[in-house]
Amino acid sequence: MAKFHVKKGDKVKVLAGESKGQTGLVIEMLPEKNKALVEGINVVKKHEKPSATSPQGGIIEKEAPIHLSNLMLVDPKSGDATRTGRKADENGKLVRYSKKSQEIIK
């Protein structure tokens, strides 16, 4: 499985597109498409047929996937967008760290 600079639950900032500059939490990763669903970002209107889950049907708003190249991790320490790197921790396990603050990202 490929390793990405963002994971589910990370706070990210959008770098390009209609939602540029906004931040949100990653809801779901789509590794086969190199995309992620971000809460409140890239919201689209979708026509939905009536079904058991939504008996009314109609036009609903939902998040559409956004490409990972348009997302940047928000540094937990400073709150700014930061690049990420990988380094070994004290146990020898590879962990992500913020290149801005040099702090390990949980």
Protein Blocks (a to p, Z undefined) as FASTA:
>chain_A
ZZdfbdehiacddfbdjkgoiacddfbdcfknopacdehiaiacddddddfklmngpadd
ddddddfklpccddfklopacdddddddfkopacdddfklopacZZ
